[in-house]
Amino acid sequence: MLIISVITFLAFSLILFIIGCLFFRKQSKEFFKENNYLKNRIIHLNEKTRIIDGIDFLNKETSNHKDLCNSIRIISNSECVIITEMDKMNGSFKPKAYSSSEELNLESFNSEFNQDKTLAIITGSTGHSKIYDKIKDSNLFPNWFNEIKFKYVISIPIINRLETHACVYVFFDGHQEFNLLEYKLESIGKLISFYNRIKLGNLETNKDKTTFSNIFLNEPNKSKETSLFELDDNLELLKFKNKEISLSNSEYLIIKNLIQKNGQVLLYEEIEKILWPDNQNINKSAMRLHIFRIREKANDLTNNLDIIKTSRGKGVFLDINIL
């Protein structure tokens, strides 16, 4: 009888111990989940604050490449920012301005030419920003990168209409988590769009936003999700739900006109007038490449809803019935 009692007691204790372990395990998971959420929230708020600080620093009539470098360094919390500018005579990119805690002699840095297949050339030809690793991607770096201490570098094109006229390099020493660099890339993209608006004189003085819901207000039986689309006129951002994507000035103008068409076709001839208002040096191949990039960005934003469709031989339109 005593043995049975002892066994029963031990079994009961074991059950209580297992229940306790499961309870504390659940509590620990919830604690770590909440802790990670708060940690990410703090990081997110800090990044937002840096964006505001960077824009405030940049928002002045005298803005130039040096100001942009300083602003990018503020919002990205990076070690060094360098802008290379394209020489229209030979298509090369030469370092022109920088922001760094260390003194740099940009005059000693060589230009990047097409045959070099370096970052400025690749970024400029594709029109896409990308994060590069010092070890994995070293064959793409120009020789002057050896003068910079870094682990990762973000390469971002500055596009004026369809032409890349500069390239931004943002260097990180590796103390940042790699997954945060994607967010930093988006933040820098916003600032560059803002900078382009200043340089082109297209910056709006108000904070109005164009929304798909306003444009489709009189359309019957539209999904409520249309109200989740926004076009930010100041930072040139296209937003959908909790995601947003930066647009170049030309992409912004095309998207804005697409929205105003209310689902009707935006003709190629109309796009040509948008991109080349003086009707000079029209490049149909470049225009189609630009449309391709816009469709890619829209698909990335909407998880491949394919909202921008092509009307063969005519132009492009927004398939508003998808929303």
C-alpha positions as CSV (number, residue, x, y, z in Angstrom):
1,M,0.0,0.0,0.0
2,L,2.9,2.3,0.9
3,I,4.5,1.6,-2.5
4,I,1.3,2.4,-4.3
5,S,1.0,5.7,-2.4
6,V,4.6,6.6,-3.2
7,I,4.1,5.8,-6.9
8,T,0.9,7.7,-7.0
9,F,2.6,10.7,-5.4
10,L,5.5,10.6,-7.8
11,A,3.2,10.3,-10.8
12,F,1.1,13.2,-9.6
13,S,4.3,15.3,-8.9
14,L,5.6,14.4,-12.4
15,I,2.3,15.5,-14.0
16,L,2.4,18.8,-12.0
17,F,6.0,19.3,-13.0
18,I,5.2,18.7,-16.7
19,I,2.2,21.1,-16.5
20,G,4.4,23.7,-14.8
21,C,7.1,23.3,-17.5
22,L,4.5,23.7,-20.3
23,F,3.0,26.7,-18.6
24,F,6.3,28.5,-18.1
25,R,7.3,27.6,-21.6
26,K,4.2,29.2,-22.9
27,Q,4.8,32.2,-20.7
28,S,8.4,32.5,-21.9
29,K,7.4,32.3,-25.5
30,E,4.8,35.1,-24.9
31,F,7.5,37.1,-23.0
32,F,10.1,36.8,-25.8
33,K,7.4,37.5,-28.4
34,E,6.4,40.7,-26.6
35,N,10.0,41.6,-26.0
36,N,10.9,41.2,-29.7
37,Y,7.8,43.3,-30.7
38,L,8.8,46.1,-28.3
39,K,12.4,45.9,-29.5
40,N,11.4,46.1,-33.2
41,R,8.9,48.9,-32.4
42,I,11.6,51.0,-30.8
43,I,13.9,50.4,-33.8
44,H,11.1,51.3,-36.1
45,L,10.3,54.5,-34.2
46,N,14.0,55.4,-34.2
47,E,14.2,54.9,-37.9
48,K,11.1,57.1,-38.4
49,T,12.7,59.8,-36.3
50,R,15.9,59.7,-38.4
51,I,13.8,60.1,-41.6
52,I,12.2,63.2,-40.2
53,D,15.6,64.6,-39.1
54,G,17.1,63.8,-42.6
55,I,14.2,65.5,-44.4
56,D,14.4,68.5,-42.2
57,F,18.1,68.8,-42.9
58,L,17.5,68.5,-46.6
59,N,14.4,70.6,-47.0
60,K,16.1,73.9,-48.1
61,E,16.6,75.7,-51.4
62,T,20.4,75.2,-51.3
63,S,20.2,71.4,-51.2
64,N,23.1,69.7,-53.1
65,H,24.9,66.4,-53.2
66,K,26.7,67.2,-50.0
67,D,23.4,67.9,-48.1
68,L,22.0,64.6,-49.5
69,C,25.0,62.7,-48.2
70,N,24.6,64.1,-44.8
71,S,20.9,63.5,-44.7
72,I,21.3,59.9,-45.8
73,R,23.9,59.3,-43.2
74,I,21.5,60.7,-40.5
75,I,18.6,58.4,-41.5
76,S,20.7,55.3,-42.2
77,N,23.1,55.6,-39.2
78,S,25.8,54.5,-41.6
79,E,29.6,55.0,-41.4
80,C,30.0,56.7,-44.8
81,V,27.9,57.9,-47.7
82,I,29.4,58.7,-51.2
83,I,27.7,60.0,-54.3
84,T,29.2,59.3,-57.7
85,E,28.0,61.5,-60.6
86,M,27.8,60.5,-64.2
87,D,29.9,62.2,-66.8
88,K,27.6,62.6,-69.8
89,M,30.6,62.7,-72.1
90,N,31.8,59.2,-71.5
91,G,29.1,57.6,-69.3
92,S,31.5,57.1,-66.3
93,F,30.7,57.7,-62.7
94,K,33.1,59.8,-60.6
95,P,32.9,60.3,-56.8
96,K,31.7,63.9,-56.2
97,A,30.5,64.3,-52.6
98,Y,30.6,62.4,-49.3
99,S,29.7,62.3,-45.6
100,S,32.0,60.5,-43.2
101,S,33.6,60.9,-39.8
102,E,36.9,60.4,-41.6
103,E,38.5,62.7,-44.2
104,L,38.4,61.3,-47.8
105,N,40.2,62.5,-50.9
106,L,37.6,62.0,-53.6
107,E,40.0,63.3,-56.2
108,S,42.2,60.2,-55.8
109,F,39.2,57.9,-56.5
110,N,39.0,56.6,-60.1
111,S,35.9,56.9,-62.3
112,E,33.8,53.8,-63.0
113,F,33.4,53.0,-66.7
114,N,31.0,50.7,-68.5
115,Q,33.7,48.1,-69.2
116,D,34.4,47.8,-65.5
117,K,30.9,46.4,-64.7
118,T,31.0,47.9,-61.3
119,L,28.2,48.9,-59.0
120,A,27.4,52.3,-60.4
121,I,27.1,50.9,-63.9
122,I,25.0,47.9,-62.8
123,T,22.8,50.0,-60.6
124,G,22.4,52.7,-63.3
125,S,21.6,50.2,-66.1
126,T,19.0,48.3,-64.1
127,G,17.6,51.2,-62.1
128,H,17.4,49.0,-59.0
129,S,18.9,49.5,-55.6
130,K,20.6,46.5,-53.9
131,I,22.6,45.5,-50.8
132,Y,26.0,44.1,-51.5
133,D,28.3,42.1,-49.2
134,K,32.0,43.0,-49.1
135,I,33.2,39.4,-49.4
136,K,30.6,37.8,-51.7
137,D,30.4,40.7,-54.2
138,S,33.9,42.1,-54.1
139,N,34.4,41.5,-57.8
140,L,31.8,44.3,-58.5
141,F,33.6,46.9,-56.4
142,P,35.8,49.6,-57.9
143,N,39.3,49.7,-56.6
144,W,38.7,52.8,-54.4
145,F,36.4,50.8,-52.2
146,N,39.6,49.5,-50.6
147,E,39.9,53.0,-48.9
148,I,36.5,52.4,-47.1
149,K,36.0,50.2,-44.0
150,F,32.7,48.4,-44.4
151,K,31.0,45.0,-44.4
152,Y,27.9,45.9,-46.4
153,V,27.2,48.6,-49.0
154,I,23.8,49.8,-50.4
155,S,24.0,51.0,-54.0
156,I,21.1,53.3,-55.1
157,P,20.6,55.0,-58.4
158,I,19.4,58.7,-58.6
159,I,17.2,58.8,-61.7
160,N,16.2,62.0,-63.5
161,R,13.3,60.9,-65.9
162,L,14.7,57.8,-67.5
163,E,18.4,58.6,-67.0
164,T,20.6,57.6,-64.1
165,H,22.7,60.7,-63.4
166,A,24.2,59.7,-60.1
167,C,24.7,56.7,-57.8
168,V,24.7,56.6,-54.0
169,Y,26.9,54.3,-51.9
170,V,25.9,53.8,-48.3
171,F,28.5,51.9,-46.2
172,F,27.9,49.9,-43.0
173,D,30.5,48.3,-40.8
174,G,28.3,45.3,-40.0
175,H,27.1,46.1,-36.5
176,Q,23.6,46.5,-37.9
177,E,21.5,43.4,-38.5
178,F,21.3,42.6,-42.2
179,N,17.5,42.4,-42.2
180,L,17.3,46.0,-41.0
181,L,19.2,47.1,-44.1
182,E,16.2,46.5,-46.3
183,Y,14.2,49.0,-44.2
184,K,17.1,51.4,-44.4
185,L,17.2,51.0,-48.1
186,E,13.5,52.0,-48.3
187,S,14.1,55.0,-46.1
188,I,17.0,56.2,-48.2
189,G,14.8,55.8,-51.3
190,K,12.2,58.1,-49.8
191,L,14.8,60.7,-49.1
192,I,16.3,60.5,-52.6
193,S,12.8,61.0,-54.1
194,F,12.3,64.0,-51.9
195,Y,15.7,65.3,-53.0
196,N,14.8,64.9,-56.7
197,R,11.6,66.8,-56.1
198,I,13.6,69.7,-54.6
199,K,16.1,69.7,-57.5
200,L,13.4,69.5,-60.1
201,G,11.2,72.2,-58.4
202,N,8.3,69.8,-58.2
203,L,7.9,69.7,-54.4
204,E,4.4,70.3,-53.2
205,T,3.8,72.7,-50.4
206,N,0.9,70.8,-49.0
207,K,0.6,67.3,-47.6
208,D,-2.3,66.2,-49.7
209,K,-2.4,62.6,-50.8
210,T,-4.1,61.1,-53.8
211,T,-6.0,58.0,-53.0
212,F,-7.5,55.4,-55.3
213,S,-10.7,55.5,-53.2
214,N,-11.1,59.2,-54.0
215,I,-10.7,58.6,-57.8
216,F,-12.9,55.6,-57.8
217,L,-15.5,57.2,-55.5
218,N,-18.3,57.2,-58.1
219,E,-17.6,53.7,-59.3
220,P,-20.2,51.1,-58.2
221,N,-19.4,47.9,-56.3
222,K,-15.7,48.7,-55.7
223,S,-13.9,46.8,-53.0
224,K,-13.2,48.7,-49.8
225,E,-9.5,47.7,-50.3
226,T,-9.2,50.5,-52.9
227,S,-9.0,52.9,-49.9
228,L,-5.8,51.1,-48.9
229,F,-4.0,52.6,-51.9
230,E,-2.3,55.9,-51.5
231,L,0.0,58.0,-53.6
232,D,2.2,60.4,-51.5
233,D,2.7,63.5,-53.6
234,N,5.6,64.8,-51.5
235,L,7.8,61.7,-51.0
236,E,6.6,60.0,-54.2
237,L,5.6,56.8,-52.5
238,L,3.0,54.3,-53.6
239,K,1.3,52.7,-50.6
240,F,-0.8,49.6,-50.3
241,K,-2.1,48.3,-46.9
242,N,0.9,48.4,-44.6
243,K,3.5,48.4,-47.4
244,E,5.0,51.2,-49.4
245,I,7.5,51.6,-52.3
246,S,9.6,54.5,-53.5
247,L,9.1,55.8,-57.0
248,S,11.4,57.8,-59.3
249,N,10.0,61.1,-60.5
250,S,9.1,59.7,-63.8
251,E,7.4,56.6,-62.3
252,Y,5.5,58.9,-60.0
253,L,4.2,61.0,-62.9
254,I,3.2,57.9,-64.9
255,I,1.4,56.3,-61.9
256,K,-0.4,59.6,-61.1
257,N,-1.7,59.8,-64.6
258,L,-2.7,56.1,-64.6
259,I,-4.7,56.8,-61.5
260,Q,-6.4,59.8,-63.0
261,K,-7.4,57.7,-66.0
262,N,-9.7,55.8,-63.7
263,G,-9.1,52.4,-65.3
264,Q,-8.9,53.8,-68.9
265,V,-5.9,53.3,-71.1
266,L,-3.0,55.7,-70.7
267,L,-1.7,55.9,-74.2
268,Y,2.0,55.5,-75.1
269,E,1.7,58.9,-76.8
270,E,0.5,60.5,-73.6
271,I,3.4,58.9,-71.6
272,E,5.8,60.3,-74.1
273,K,4.4,63.8,-73.4
274,I,4.7,63.2,-69.7
275,L,8.3,62.1,-69.9
276,W,9.4,64.4,-72.7
277,P,7.2,67.5,-72.5
278,D,9.4,69.4,-75.0
279,N,8.9,66.5,-77.6
280,Q,12.7,66.2,-78.0
281,N,14.9,63.1,-77.7
282,I,11.9,60.7,-77.3
283,N,13.2,57.2,-76.6
284,K,10.4,54.6,-77.0
285,S,12.6,51.7,-75.8
286,A,13.5,53.6,-72.6
287,M,9.8,54.4,-72.1
288,R,8.8,50.7,-72.3
289,L,11.7,49.8,-69.9
290,H,10.4,52.3,-67.5
291,I,6.8,50.9,-67.7
292,F,8.3,47.4,-67.1
293,R,10.0,48.7,-63.9
294,I,6.7,50.3,-62.7
295,R,4.8,47.0,-63.2
296,E,7.6,45.2,-61.3
297,K,7.3,47.6,-58.4
298,A,3.5,47.4,-58.3
299,N,3.7,43.6,-58.3
300,D,6.1,43.7,-55.4
301,L,3.8,46.0,-53.5
302,T,0.6,44.0,-54.1
303,N,2.0,40.5,-53.9
304,N,1.7,40.0,-57.7
305,L,-1.8,41.2,-58.2
306,D,-0.7,42.4,-61.7
307,I,-2.8,45.6,-61.3
308,I,-1.0,47.4,-64.2
309,K,-2.0,45.8,-67.5
310,T,-0.9,46.5,-71.1
311,S,-3.3,47.2,-73.9
312,R,-1.4,45.9,-76.9
313,G,-0.2,48.6,-79.2
314,K,-2.0,51.3,-77.2
315,G,-0.7,51.8,-73.7
316,V,-1.2,50.7,-70.1
317,F,-4.1,50.8,-67.6
318,L,-5.0,50.0,-64.0
319,D,-7.2,46.9,-63.7
320,I,-9.3,48.4,-60.9
321,N,-11.6,45.3,-60.9
322,I,-8.9,43.3,-59.2
323,L,-9.1,45.4,-56.1
